[in-house]
């Protein structure tokens, strides 16, 4: 008696198509025939029963790619664009930081005025004055948090611009090695 069960599994063929099957076989002659027919059908449909890492052929040679002058110019342009974005983000963070500083200075001055006011604040609308001071302090805190986010974004963009600039320098060096007579030597 032959028992053949097909279980779901995910396998990619060498052509990139997904084939889903896995066998559990109790051997006898009938099973071998079914197995042969099934594997033959899989071969004709382009599906492979081997895991994907077996089907990837690795070439012992690598492709040679020269860095052209246009590659270098494109890399330099990307670096310039990255630095322009980083500069704009840094300027925006500076504006936000200045606003946060002004708001916190104003809140501190208002707080000082309220603390030096007579103890009988309730008669002169002092509770609303204290509420205004607290709101100003909260607003200053919000501006400070926004300035911090802007500064972090500027830092991230500057790091990305540094990597882009380093890549463009590498491309330039490789281009000069590939083309010793290049006009970029100047």
Secondary structure, DSSP 8 states (H G I E B T S, - for coil): --EEEE----EE-TTS-EE---EEEE-SHHHHHHHHHHHHHHHHHT--SS-HHHH----SS-------HHHHHHHHHHHHHHHHHHHHHHHHHHHHHHHHHHHHHHHHHHHHHHHHS-S-TTTTTHHHHHHHHHHHHHHHHHHHHHHHHHHHHHHHHHHHHHHHHHHHHHHHHHHHHH-TT-GGG-
